[in-house]
């Protein structure tokens, strides 16, 4: 996971789902704040794959036009093999599985996404790709 | 021009202007976009073609086949730094961009 700036901070545009879930977060202004919130995210959403945190200048997010959420698959040559449409509407984890199957054709077929998979967690199949 | 022609034309022009304005707002930085959208009524999401405008406005400049921009970022637990290029020739990498909210 590449943790980026908040999608719906309370100091900008709060979201009804977050209000219902009692998630009230300000935009993060320091790297420490962002790391702390990222840590909460990983725990609450049960994300077990490695997570890195974008800098406060949002350099990586800008390079990938990733906000509010987005999926990419990078092949072994360091080239973009799959780029999702911008989230939330374009965030489809099954497309990631299909892209990995094309890159790793000799691997096992992708597993079905578990019911607990959320928007920020791809349906990573049992193929030797790396999720970040 | 008959009156109803003028009305239809005016509505179409207004709709086009609103779509163009929405598109431009979607191209703003996330912070600015959020501050503006806080004051936009929910009706706008029904009236305007939000999704196709969003897809176009937030398309970005990267395309499939392009070199992925390299980055070197610290892990959330501050125990290390991960560079995307380090995975080259090893295995594909899935990047999941997102946040808690």
gemmi code that builds the backbone of each chain (N, CA, C; Angstrom):
import gemmi

chains = {
    "A": [
        ("UNK", (0.848, -1.197, 0.000), (0.000, 0.000, 0.000), (0.877, 1.238, 0.000)),
        ("UNK", (0.498, 2.208, -0.782), (1.151, 3.514, -0.738), (0.129, 4.448, -0.104)),
        ("UNK", (0.377, 4.810, 1.140), (-0.582, 5.615, 1.886), (-0.436, 7.067, 1.474)),
        ("UNK", (-1.522, 7.665, 1.041), (-1.472, 9.030, 0.513), (-2.356, 9.959, 1.336)),
        ("UNK", (-2.517, 11.173, 0.857), (-3.319, 12.154, 1.605), (-4.766, 11.679, 1.691)),
        ("UNK", (-5.428, 12.117, 2.747), (-6.759, 11.638, 3.058), (-7.776, 11.989, 1.965)),
        ("UNK", (-8.697, 11.074, 1.765), (-9.738, 11.291, 0.760), (-10.812, 12.244, 1.285)),
        ("UNK", (-11.187, 12.057, 2.559), (-12.274, 12.872, 3.119), (-11.922, 13.372, 4.517)),
        ("UNK", (-10.947, 14.270, 4.601), (-10.632, 14.833, 5.915), (-11.745, 15.781, 6.350)),
        ("UNK", (-11.898, 15.940, 7.661), (-13.000, 16.770, 8.150), (-12.755, 18.250, 7.884)),
        ("UNK", (-11.512, 18.620, 7.597), (-11.231, 20.021, 7.303), (-11.416, 20.333, 5.818)),
        ("UNK", (-11.896, 19.359, 5.049), (-12.164, 19.614, 3.632), (-13.567, 19.131, 3.277)),
        ("UNK", (-13.708, 17.866, 2.968), (-14.982, 17.329, 2.509), (-15.263, 16.016, 3.215)),
        ("UNK", (-16.055, 16.126, 4.287), (-16.367, 14.926, 5.061), (-17.320, 14.034, 4.275)),
        ("UNK", (-17.276, 12.768, 4.581), (-18.077, 11.776, 3.870), (-19.089, 11.153, 4.837)),
        ("UNK", (-20.312, 10.928, 4.360), (-21.365, 10.394, 5.233), (-20.998, 9.033, 5.821)),
        ("UNK", (-20.346, 8.188, 5.011), (-19.958, 6.864, 5.516), (-18.970, 6.998, 6.671)),
        ("UNK", (-18.061, 7.953, 6.554), (-17.097, 8.160, 7.641), (-17.791, 8.670, 8.895)),
        ("UNK", (-18.805, 9.533, 8.697), (-19.552, 10.047, 9.848), (-20.244, 8.894, 10.566)),
        ("UNK", (-20.872, 8.017, 9.788), (-21.552, 6.853, 10.379), (-20.572, 5.955, 11.104)),
        ("UNK", (-19.364, 5.826, 10.544), (-18.345, 4.956, 11.149), (-17.544, 5.685, 12.222)),
        ("UNK", (-17.907, 6.957, 12.452), (-17.218, 7.788, 13.459), (-15.724, 7.926, 13.152)),
        ("UNK", (-15.415, 8.098, 11.883), (-14.040, 8.346, 11.454), (-13.925, 9.829, 11.146)),
        ("UNK", (-13.260, 10.539, 12.055), (-13.092, 11.980, 11.903), (-11.599, 12.285, 11.920)),
        ("UNK", (-11.069, 12.575, 10.776), (-9.631, 12.820, 10.673), (-9.351, 14.114, 9.926)),
        ("UNK", (-8.416, 14.867, 10.473), (-7.947, 16.057, 9.770), (-6.960, 15.651, 8.686)),
        ("UNK", (-6.709, 16.563, 7.765), (-5.623, 16.341, 6.811), (-4.329, 16.234, 7.607)),
        ("UNK", (-3.468, 15.338, 7.188), (-2.203, 15.192, 7.908), (-1.225, 16.256, 7.417)),
        ("UNK", (-0.565, 16.881, 8.364), (0.338, 17.990, 8.011), (1.794, 17.637, 8.202)),
        ("UNK", (2.079, 16.567, 8.923), (3.461, 16.144, 9.117), (3.573, 14.675, 8.749)),
        ("UNK", (4.797, 14.248, 8.528), (5.020, 12.860, 8.175), (4.610, 11.942, 9.325)),
        ("UNK", (4.872, 12.378, 10.540), (4.516, 11.561, 11.696), (2.993, 11.377, 11.771)),
        ("UNK", (2.267, 12.465, 11.548), (0.798, 12.365, 11.582), (0.326, 11.360, 10.533)),
        ("UNK", (0.891, 11.456, 9.346), (0.447, 10.574, 8.271), (0.792, 9.116, 8.595)),
        ("UNK", (1.971, 8.892, 9.151), (2.352, 7.518, 9.529), (1.415, 6.977, 10.606)),
        ("UNK", (1.063, 7.822, 11.571), (0.170, 7.382, 12.648), (-1.197, 6.996, 12.088)),
        ("UNK", (-1.736, 7.836, 11.226), (-3.049, 7.543, 10.640), (-2.961, 6.302, 9.748)),
        ("UNK", (-1.856, 6.189, 9.021), (-1.666, 5.000, 8.184), (-1.665, 3.737, 9.042)),
        ("UNK", (-1.027, 3.830, 10.204), (-1.001, 2.690, 11.109), (-2.401, 2.289, 11.550)),
        ("UNK", (-3.220, 3.277, 11.878), (-4.610, 3.004, 12.247), (-5.356, 2.354, 11.100)),
        ("UNK", (-5.118, 2.856, 9.914), (-5.771, 2.304, 8.718), (-5.412, 0.835, 8.529)),
        ("UNK", (-4.137, 0.524, 8.650), (-3.688, -0.848, 8.438), (-4.346, -1.796, 9.436)),
        ("UNK", (-4.448, -1.337, 10.678), (-5.027, -2.185, 11.717), (-6.540, -2.337, 11.519)),
        ("UNK", (-7.218, -1.210, 11.343), (-8.688, -1.249, 11.258), (-9.168, -1.995, 10.030)),
        ("UNK", (-8.439, -1.892, 8.913), (-8.867, -2.550, 7.682), (-8.200, -3.908, 7.479)),
        ("UNK", (-7.355, -4.291, 8.427), (-6.744, -5.615, 8.341), (-5.813, -5.773, 7.156)),
        ("UNK", (-5.091, -4.717, 6.824), (-4.161, -4.772, 5.695), (-2.862, -5.378, 6.160)),
        ("UNK", (-2.469, -6.483, 5.554), (-1.293, -7.201, 6.024), (-0.097, -7.076, 5.102)),
        ("UNK", (-0.279, -6.513, 3.923), (0.873, -6.378, 3.029), (1.605, -5.076, 3.377)),
        ("UNK", (2.872, -4.976, 2.926), (3.686, -3.813, 3.332), (3.059, -2.487, 2.914)),
        ("UNK", (3.281, -1.494, 3.740), (2.768, -0.158, 3.461), (3.885, 0.854, 3.564)),
        ("UNK", (3.939, 1.737, 2.579), (4.855, 2.873, 2.630), (4.000, 4.127, 2.668)),
        ("UNK", (4.599, 5.220, 3.098), (3.850, 6.457, 3.287), (4.411, 7.544, 2.384)),
        ("UNK", (3.548, 8.139, 1.607), (3.967, 9.211, 0.710), (4.380, 10.422, 1.530)),
        ("UNK", (5.281, 11.238, 0.975), (5.726, 12.428, 1.701), (4.614, 13.465, 1.751)),
        ("UNK", (4.764, 14.441, 2.605), (3.717, 15.447, 2.807), (3.548, 16.313, 1.564)),
        ("UNK", (4.547, 16.371, 0.715), (4.401, 17.092, -0.553), (3.615, 16.275, -1.567)),
        ("UNK", (3.246, 15.041, -1.188), (2.428, 14.162, -2.036), (3.077, 13.899, -3.395)),
        ("UNK", (4.390, 13.735, -3.378), (5.142, 13.590, -4.619), (4.713, 12.356, -5.409)),
        ("UNK", (4.623, 11.226, -4.727), (4.289, 9.983, -5.434), (2.834, 10.008, -5.894)),
        ("UNK", (1.953, 10.524, -5.046), (0.543, 10.615, -5.438), (0.388, 11.454, -6.707)),
        ("UNK", (1.080, 12.561, -6.773), (0.972, 13.427, -7.948), (1.504, 12.713, -9.186)),
        ("UNK", (2.615, 11.973, -9.024), (3.204, 11.296, -10.179), (2.261, 10.243, -10.755)),
        ("UNK", (1.473, 9.610, -9.867), (0.583, 8.545, -10.291), (-0.883, 8.992, -10.403)),
        ("UNK", (-1.150, 10.273, -10.144), (-2.538, 10.774, -10.120), (-3.403, 9.791, -9.349)),
        ("UNK", (-3.005, 9.495, -8.140), (-3.563, 8.362, -7.409), (-4.735, 8.719, -6.503)),
        ("UNK", (-4.876, 10.000, -6.155), (-5.918, 10.376, -5.198), (-7.290, 10.223, -5.788)),
        ("UNK", (-8.322, 9.779, -5.071), (-8.296, 9.331, -3.688), (-7.815, 7.886, -3.508)),
        ("UNK", (-7.985, 7.073, -4.525), (-7.431, 5.723, -4.467), (-7.300, 5.188, -5.885)),
        ("UNK", (-6.331, 4.315, -6.063), (-6.069, 3.829, -7.406), (-5.193, 2.589, -7.314)),
        ("UNK", (-5.293, 1.767, -8.349), (-4.533, 0.528, -8.416), (-3.626, 0.530, -9.640)),
        ("UNK", (-2.411, 0.076, -9.427), (-1.472, -0.108, -10.524), (-0.828, -1.483, -10.379)),
        ("UNK", (-0.449, -2.069, -11.521), (0.401, -3.254, -11.517), (1.627, -2.905, -12.346)),
        ("UNK", (2.789, -3.113, -11.739), (4.061, -2.816, -12.401), (4.717, -4.141, -12.760)),
        ("UNK", (5.127, -4.300, -14.021), (5.717, -5.577, -14.424), (7.200, -5.642, -14.033)),
        ("UNK", (7.817, -6.767, -14.350), (9.211, -6.987, -13.928), (10.188, -6.023, -14.594)),
        ("UNK", (9.780, -5.441, -15.715), (10.647, -4.475, -16.398), (10.458, -3.061, -15.868)),
        ("UNK", (9.635, -2.926, -14.843), (9.402, -1.607, -14.273), (8.428, -0.772, -15.079)),
        ("UNK", (7.632, -1.428, -15.903), (6.658, -0.700, -16.719), (5.246, -0.941, -16.192)),
        ("UNK", (4.375, -0.003, -16.463), (2.995, -0.110, -16.010), (2.277, -1.156, -16.846)),
        ("UNK", (1.827, -2.203, -16.185), (1.095, -3.271, -16.866), (-0.416, -3.077, -16.739)),
        ("UNK", (-0.826, -2.411, -15.674), (-2.251, -2.137, -15.454), (-2.373, -0.831, -14.689)),
        ("UNK", (-3.310, -0.023, -15.130), (-3.600, 1.230, -14.443), (-5.116, 1.317, -14.323)),
        ("UNK", (-5.615, 1.349, -13.094), (-7.066, 1.422, -12.932), (-7.549, 2.816, -13.286)),
        ("UNK", (-8.833, 2.918, -13.536), (-9.427, 4.248, -13.633), (-9.393, 4.847, -12.230)),
        ("UNK", (-9.538, 6.171, -12.119), (-9.444, 6.781, -10.785), (-10.537, 6.290, -9.853)),
        ("UNK", (-10.148, 6.093, -8.591), (-11.116, 5.698, -7.601), (-12.022, 6.847, -7.246)),
        ("UNK", (-13.108, 6.599, -6.517), (-13.524, 5.276, -6.089), (-14.198, 4.442, -7.171)),
        ("UNK", (-14.701, 5.109, -8.221), (-15.476, 4.379, -9.232), (-14.632, 3.364, -9.989)),
        ("UNK", (-13.344, 3.644, -10.143), (-12.502, 2.777, -10.954), (-11.683, 1.783, -10.170)),
        ("UNK", (-11.913, 1.705, -8.890), (-11.114, 0.846, -8.012), (-11.700, -0.556, -8.021)),
        ("UNK", (-11.167, -1.426, -8.900), (-11.697, -2.785, -9.046), (-10.572, -3.787, -8.840)),
        ("UNK", (-10.585, -4.451, -7.720), (-9.479, -5.348, -7.375), (-9.426, -6.568, -8.288)),
        ("UNK", (-10.556, -6.974, -8.836), (-10.541, -8.154, -9.719), (-9.709, -7.887, -10.975)),
        ("UNK", (-9.648, -6.627, -11.389), (-8.829, -6.283, -12.560), (-7.345, -6.459, -12.264)),
        ("UNK", (-6.969, -6.250, -11.020), (-5.579, -6.483, -10.616), (-5.246, -7.964, -10.753)),
        ("UNK", (-6.173, -8.804, -10.305), (-5.958, -10.246, -10.411), (-5.790, -10.659, -11.876)),
        ("UNK", (-6.617, -10.120, -12.741), (-6.518, -10.455, -14.165), (-5.180, -9.998, -14.739)),
        ("UNK", (-4.729, -8.828, -14.335), (-3.441, -8.322, -14.826), (-2.304, -9.220, -14.367)),
        ("UNK", (-2.379, -9.671, -13.123), (-1.331, -10.559, -12.603), (-1.350, -11.903, -13.328)),
        ("UNK", (-2.539, -12.362, -13.654), (-2.625, -13.630, -14.394), (-1.970, -13.509, -15.760)),
        ("UNK", (-2.088, -12.346, -16.383), (-1.442, -12.139, -17.693), (0.072, -12.083, -17.538)),
        ("UNK", (0.533, -11.509, -16.428), (1.975, -11.381, -16.220), (2.605, -12.678, -15.745)),
        ("UNK", (1.793, -13.513, -15.095), (2.303, -14.755, -14.518), (1.439, -15.904, -15.014)),
        ("UNK", (1.482, -16.214, -16.280), (0.551, -17.195, -16.846), (0.739, -18.609, -16.342)),
        ("UNK", (1.897, -18.915, -15.803), (2.129, -20.267, -15.319), (1.718, -20.468, -13.887)),
        ("UNK", (1.213, -19.386, -13.248), (0.843, -19.493, -11.839), (-0.567, -20.008, -11.723)),
        ("UNK", (-1.005, -20.274, -10.454), (-2.335, -20.780, -10.195), (-3.359, -19.723, -10.568)),
        ("UNK", (-4.562, -20.128, -10.918), (-5.631, -19.146, -11.163), (-5.871, -18.313, -9.927)),
        ("UNK", (-6.374, -17.068, -10.127), (-6.570, -16.169, -8.997), (-7.683, -16.670, -8.115)),
        ("UNK", (-7.510, -16.445, -6.816), (-8.561, -16.773, -5.860), (-9.642, -15.722, -5.945)),
        ("UNK", (-10.833, -16.107, -5.576), (-11.920, -15.135, -5.550), (-11.656, -14.164, -4.415)),
        ("UNK", (-12.019, -12.893, -4.574), (-11.849, -11.947, -3.472), (-12.662, -12.384, -2.277)),
        ("UNK", (-12.082, -12.257, -1.092), (-12.823, -12.651, 0.101), (-13.869, -11.585, 0.403)),
        ("UNK", (-14.935, -11.933, 1.090), (-15.975, -10.940, 1.408), (-15.444, -9.791, 2.231)),
        ("UNK", (-14.321, -9.981, 2.931), (-13.812, -8.922, 3.779), (-12.932, -7.955, 3.015)),
        ("UNK", (-12.690, -8.177, 1.718), (-11.829, -7.279, 0.956), (-12.495, -5.926, 0.857)),
        ("UNK", (-11.739, -4.906, 1.169), (-12.289, -3.560, 1.108), (-11.712, -2.841, -0.081)),
        ("UNK", (-12.067, -1.578, -0.254), (-11.605, -0.816, -1.396), (-10.108, -0.679, -1.419)),
        ("UNK", (-9.450, -0.695, -0.277), (-8.017, -0.458, -0.267), (-7.226, -1.750, -0.279)),
        ("UNK", (-7.887, -2.907, -0.400), (-7.167, -4.167, -0.343), (-7.450, -4.956, -1.617)),
        ("UNK", (-6.439, -5.198, -2.458), (-6.706, -5.927, -3.690), (-6.907, -7.408, -3.444)),
        ("UNK", (-7.577, -8.070, -4.359), (-7.761, -9.511, -4.268), (-6.509, -10.154, -4.809)),
        ("UNK", (-5.477, -10.211, -4.024), (-4.196, -10.739, -4.466), (-4.297, -12.249, -4.541)),
        ("UNK", (-4.066, -12.810, -5.731), (-4.188, -14.259, -5.876), (-2.953, -14.945, -5.325)),
        ("UNK", (-2.946, -16.264, -5.359), (-1.801, -16.997, -4.856), (-0.726, -17.060, -5.933)),
        ("UNK", (-0.378, -15.956, -6.502), (0.685, -15.865, -7.500), (1.808, -15.065, -6.880)),
        ("UNK", (3.037, -15.339, -7.289), (4.186, -14.689, -6.647), (4.410, -13.269, -7.076)),
        ("UNK", (3.411, -12.424, -7.053), (3.581, -10.994, -7.245), (3.854, -10.383, -5.890)),
        ("UNK", (4.067, -9.105, -5.878), (4.336, -8.394, -4.642), (3.326, -7.274, -4.504)),
        ("UNK", (2.656, -7.221, -3.369), (1.698, -6.139, -3.132), (2.356, -5.097, -2.278)),
        ("UNK", (2.183, -3.865, -2.651), (2.754, -2.755, -1.896), (1.692, -1.660, -1.789)),
    ],
    "B": [
        ("UNK", (-36.460, 33.262, -33.210), (-36.436, 31.994, -32.473), (-37.587, 31.983, -31.481)),
        ("UNK", (-38.292, 30.877, -31.439), (-39.419, 30.798, -30.514), (-38.909, 30.766, -29.075)),
        ("UNK", (-39.840, 31.132, -28.185), (-39.445, 31.236, -26.785), (-38.922, 29.903, -26.254)),
        ("UNK", (-39.605, 28.801, -26.549), (-39.189, 27.528, -25.973), (-37.847, 27.080, -26.557)),
        ("UNK", (-37.565, 27.509, -27.824), (-36.244, 27.240, -28.388), (-35.171, 27.919, -27.557)),
        ("UNK", (-35.467, 29.175, -27.207), (-34.507, 29.949, -26.425), (-34.298, 29.313, -25.050)),
        ("UNK", (-35.391, 28.842, -24.467), (-35.287, 28.228, -23.144), (-34.445, 26.960, -23.208)),
        ("UNK", (-34.709, 26.123, -24.192), (-33.947, 24.882, -24.341), (-32.474, 25.200, -24.578)),
        ("UNK", (-32.227, 26.169, -25.434), (-30.845, 26.548, -25.716), (-30.155, 27.050, -24.455)),
        ("UNK", (-30.869, 27.870, -23.693), (-30.297, 28.417, -22.459), (-29.988, 27.296, -21.467)),
        ("UNK", (-30.885, 26.337, -21.364), (-30.662, 25.219, -20.444), (-29.449, 24.406, -20.893)),
        ("UNK", (-29.356, 24.164, -22.200), (-28.213, 23.391, -22.704), (-26.893, 24.114, -22.459)),
        ("UNK", (-26.903, 25.403, -22.702), (-25.688, 26.194, -22.469), (-25.318, 26.166, -20.990)),
        ("UNK", (-26.326, 26.357, -20.144), (-26.065, 26.346, -18.700), (-25.518, 24.986, -18.271)),
        ("UNK", (-26.088, 23.922, -18.807), (-25.628, 22.575, -18.476), (-24.185, 22.382, -18.918)),
        ("UNK", (-23.866, 22.856, -20.101), (-22.495, 22.752, -20.591), (-21.521, 23.523, -19.723)),
        ("UNK", (-21.923, 24.698, -19.310), (-21.068, 25.517, -18.452), (-20.856, 24.820, -17.103)),
        ("UNK", (-21.927, 24.241, -16.564), (-21.800, 23.526, -15.279), (-20.866, 22.331, -15.408)),
        ("UNK", (-20.984, 21.598, -16.508), (-20.101, 20.439, -16.726), (-18.648, 20.886, -16.827)),
        ("UNK", (-18.427, 21.974, -17.557), (-17.062, 22.483, -17.705), (-16.504, 22.933, -16.355)),
        ("UNK", (-17.342, 23.577, -15.567), (-16.911, 24.026, -14.240), (-16.600, 22.828, -13.343)),
        ("UNK", (-17.463, 21.804, -13.403), (-17.240, 20.607, -12.592), (-15.932, 19.935, -12.991)),
        ("UNK", (-15.689, 19.852, -14.288), (-14.460, 19.243, -14.801), (-13.241, 19.989, -14.267)),
        ("UNK", (-13.306, 21.312, -14.302), (-12.180, 22.115, -13.846), (-11.962, 21.939, -12.340)),
        ("UNK", (-13.034, 21.845, -11.598), (-12.921, 21.620, -10.146), (-12.260, 20.269, -9.883)),
        ("UNK", (-12.629, 19.268, -10.662), (-12.063, 17.922, -10.474), (-10.574, 17.883, -10.776)),
        ("UNK", (-10.088, 18.817, -11.540), (-8.665, 18.836, -11.883), (-7.833, 19.558, -10.840)),
        ("UNK", (-8.483, 20.146, -9.856), (-7.751, 20.857, -8.812), (-7.024, 19.870, -7.897)),
        ("UNK", (-6.162, 20.415, -7.047), (-5.511, 19.547, -6.060), (-6.579, 18.951, -5.157)),
        ("UNK", (-6.303, 17.796, -4.569), (-7.290, 17.182, -3.685), (-7.784, 18.117, -2.590)),
        ("UNK", (-6.890, 18.906, -2.030), (-7.287, 19.804, -0.940), (-8.288, 20.840, -1.453)),
        ("UNK", (-7.970, 21.447, -2.568), (-8.855, 22.467, -3.118), (-10.174, 21.839, -3.575)),
        ("UNK", (-10.076, 20.675, -4.187), (-11.279, 19.973, -4.638), (-12.213, 19.716, -3.460)),
        ("UNK", (-11.659, 19.232, -2.365), (-12.475, 18.941, -1.183), (-13.133, 20.183, -0.601)),
        ("UNK", (-12.390, 21.273, -0.559), (-12.934, 22.508, -0.004), (-14.091, 23.038, -0.844)),
        ("UNK", (-13.999, 22.852, -2.157), (-15.077, 23.292, -3.041), (-16.268, 22.351, -2.916)),
        ("UNK", (-16.008, 21.050, -2.952), (-17.098, 20.060, -2.957), (-17.898, 20.082, -1.668)),
        ("UNK", (-17.298, 20.566, -0.604), (-18.003, 20.668, 0.679), (-19.260, 21.529, 0.531)),
        ("UNK", (-19.230, 22.442, -0.434), (-20.341, 23.382, -0.596), (-21.218, 23.070, -1.798)),
        ("UNK", (-20.940, 21.957, -2.469), (-21.732, 21.593, -3.644), (-22.909, 20.727, -3.189)),
        ("UNK", (-24.124, 21.062, -3.582), (-25.283, 20.261, -3.150), (-25.273, 18.873, -3.775)),
        ("UNK", (-25.868, 17.928, -3.089), (-25.911, 16.539, -3.576), (-26.611, 16.436, -4.928)),
        ("UNK", (-27.487, 17.398, -5.209), (-28.221, 17.385, -6.481), (-27.272, 17.382, -7.671)),
        ("UNK", (-26.106, 18.014, -7.472), (-25.151, 18.095, -8.577), (-24.714, 16.713, -9.033)),
        ("UNK", (-24.650, 15.786, -8.092), (-24.201, 14.434, -8.432), (-25.232, 13.695, -9.262)),
        ("UNK", (-26.479, 14.140, -9.174), (-27.542, 13.498, -9.941), (-27.662, 14.147, -11.315)),
        ("UNK", (-27.532, 15.461, -11.340), (-27.749, 16.206, -12.574), (-26.556, 16.098, -13.523)),
        ("UNK", (-25.352, 16.202, -12.946), (-24.154, 16.211, -13.787), (-23.625, 14.799, -14.021)),
        ("UNK", (-22.969, 14.581, -15.152), (-22.360, 13.261, -15.409), (-21.056, 13.127, -14.630)),
        ("UNK", (-21.177, 12.974, -13.313), (-20.018, 13.038, -12.434), (-18.956, 12.003, -12.779)),
        ("UNK", (-19.384, 10.764, -12.949), (-18.419, 9.683, -13.164), (-17.584, 9.860, -14.425)),
        ("UNK", (-18.196, 10.069, -15.602), (-17.352, 10.253, -16.793), (-16.477, 11.499, -16.718)),
        ("UNK", (-16.988, 12.557, -16.086), (-16.163, 13.755, -15.913), (-14.974, 13.431, -15.015)),
        ("UNK", (-15.222, 12.706, -13.954), (-14.179, 12.324, -13.005), (-13.107, 11.474, -13.676)),
        ("UNK", (-13.520, 10.501, -14.456), (-12.567, 9.633, -15.136), (-11.664, 10.439, -16.067)),
        ("UNK", (-12.241, 11.405, -16.754), (-11.452, 12.198, -17.687), (-10.555, 13.186, -16.937)),
        ("UNK", (-11.112, 13.833, -15.920), (-10.345, 14.862, -15.207), (-9.166, 14.257, -14.439)),
        ("UNK", (-9.373, 13.044, -13.913), (-8.349, 12.418, -13.072), (-7.594, 11.325, -13.823)),
        ("UNK", (-7.605, 11.371, -15.135), (-6.960, 10.309, -15.921), (-5.459, 10.254, -15.648)),
        ("UNK", (-4.823, 11.381, -15.514), (-3.383, 11.391, -15.302), (-2.636, 11.256, -16.619)),
        ("UNK", (-1.326, 11.292, -16.529), (-0.488, 11.295, -17.731), (0.157, 9.945, -18.015)),
        ("UNK", (0.086, 9.020, -17.059), (0.729, 7.721, -17.262), (-0.152, 6.810, -18.091)),
        ("UNK", (0.480, 5.990, -18.901), (-0.238, 5.011, -19.715), (0.390, 3.636, -19.522)),
        ("UNK", (-0.421, 2.613, -19.813), (0.113, 1.249, -19.765), (1.280, 1.160, -20.756)),
        ("UNK", (2.384, 0.574, -20.283), (3.588, 0.497, -21.111), (4.630, 1.539, -20.754)),
        ("UNK", (4.203, 2.596, -20.085), (5.153, 3.640, -19.651), (5.998, 3.119, -18.497)),
        ("UNK", (7.221, 3.638, -18.370), (7.990, 3.301, -17.163), (7.268, 3.851, -15.937)),
        ("UNK", (7.165, 3.026, -14.908), (6.522, 3.480, -13.676), (7.451, 4.452, -12.963)),
        ("UNK", (6.936, 5.614, -12.577), (7.793, 6.564, -11.845), (8.376, 5.900, -10.602)),
        ("UNK", (9.679, 5.988, -10.472), (10.307, 5.364, -9.319), (10.034, 6.196, -8.069)),
        ("UNK", (10.031, 5.549, -6.939), (9.927, 6.252, -5.674), (10.712, 5.482, -4.624)),
        ("UNK", (11.073, 6.202, -3.596), (11.784, 5.619, -2.471), (11.114, 6.173, -1.217)),
        ("UNK", (10.279, 5.370, -0.590), (9.455, 5.857, 0.526), (9.669, 5.026, 1.787)),
        ("UNK", (9.542, 5.676, 2.931), (9.697, 4.934, 4.184), (8.479, 4.064, 4.452)),
        ("UNK", (8.698, 2.965, 5.133), (7.588, 2.118, 5.526), (6.794, 2.812, 6.638)),
        ("UNK", (5.559, 2.386, 6.821), (4.692, 3.020, 7.813), (5.289, 2.917, 9.215)),
        ("UNK", (5.973, 1.799, 9.509), (6.527, 1.612, 10.850), (7.928, 2.205, 10.980)),
        ("UNK", (8.372, 2.909, 9.964), (9.679, 3.575, 9.984), (10.857, 2.618, 10.144)),
        ("UNK", (10.666, 1.380, 9.796), (11.760, 0.424, 9.965), (12.596, 0.281, 8.700)),
        ("UNK", (12.206, 0.911, 7.639), (12.982, 0.787, 6.417), (12.480, 1.711, 5.338)),
        ("UNK", (13.141, 1.639, 4.190), (12.766, 2.425, 3.023), (12.589, 1.453, 1.865)),
        ("UNK", (11.567, 1.650, 1.096), (11.287, 0.771, -0.042), (11.434, 1.563, -1.330)),
        ("UNK", (12.243, 1.057, -2.248), (12.371, 1.678, -3.552), (11.708, 0.775, -4.587)),
        ("UNK", (10.834, 1.360, -5.380), (10.088, 0.576, -6.375), (11.030, -0.138, -7.330)),
        ("UNK", (12.088, 0.525, -7.744), (13.006, -0.050, -8.739), (13.696, -1.311, -8.226)),
        ("UNK", (13.714, -1.495, -6.916), (14.392, -2.669, -6.359), (13.678, -3.970, -6.719)),
        ("UNK", (12.399, -3.871, -7.134), (11.643, -5.074, -7.484), (11.819, -5.467, -8.950)),
        ("UNK", (12.522, -4.606, -9.700), (12.662, -4.869, -11.127), (13.340, -6.210, -11.363)),
        ("UNK", (12.822, -6.934, -12.340), (13.287, -8.262, -12.756), (12.997, -9.341, -11.717)),
        ("UNK", (12.496, -8.966, -10.556), (12.195, -9.961, -9.527), (10.760, -10.478, -9.711)),
        ("UNK", (9.805, -9.581, -9.531), (8.410, -9.986, -9.669), (7.544, -8.750, -9.886)),
        ("UNK", (6.333, -8.933, -10.386), (5.452, -7.771, -10.547), (5.109, -7.173, -9.182)),
        ("UNK", (4.741, -5.915, -9.218), (4.368, -5.224, -7.985), (2.976, -4.621, -8.160)),
        ("UNK", (2.139, -4.800, -7.154), (0.822, -4.170, -7.131), (0.922, -2.946, -6.222)),
        ("UNK", (0.550, -1.812, -6.727), (0.515, -0.590, -5.917), (-0.942, -0.272, -5.593)),
        ("UNK", (-1.229, -0.216, -4.301), (-2.573, 0.124, -3.840), (-2.476, 1.495, -3.195)),
        ("UNK", (-2.911, 2.508, -3.899), (-2.901, 3.869, -3.354), (-4.221, 4.105, -2.626)),
        ("UNK", (-4.127, 4.663, -1.420), (-5.362, 4.944, -0.699), (-5.097, 5.572, 0.647)),
        ("UNK", (-6.183, 5.786, 1.402), (-6.104, 6.365, 2.733), (-7.254, 5.829, 3.568)),
        ("UNK", (-7.243, 6.147, 4.829), (-8.237, 5.599, 5.746), (-9.628, 6.196, 5.511)),
        ("UNK", (-9.671, 7.464, 5.126), (-10.976, 8.105, 4.942), (-11.496, 7.930, 3.529)),
    ],
}
model = gemmi.Model(1)
for chain_id, residues in chains.items():
    chain = gemmi.Chain(chain_id)
    for i, (resn, *xyz) in enumerate(residues, 1):
        res = gemmi.Residue()
        res.name, res.seqid = resn, gemmi.SeqId(i, " ")
        for name, pos in zip(("N", "CA", "C"), xyz):
            atom = gemmi.Atom()
            atom.name, atom.element = name, gemmi.Element(name[0])
            atom.pos, atom.b_iso = gemmi.Position(*pos), 0.0
            res.add_atom(atom)
        chain.add_residue(res)
    model.add_chain(chain)
structure = gemmi.Structure()
structure.add_model(model)
structure.setup_entities()
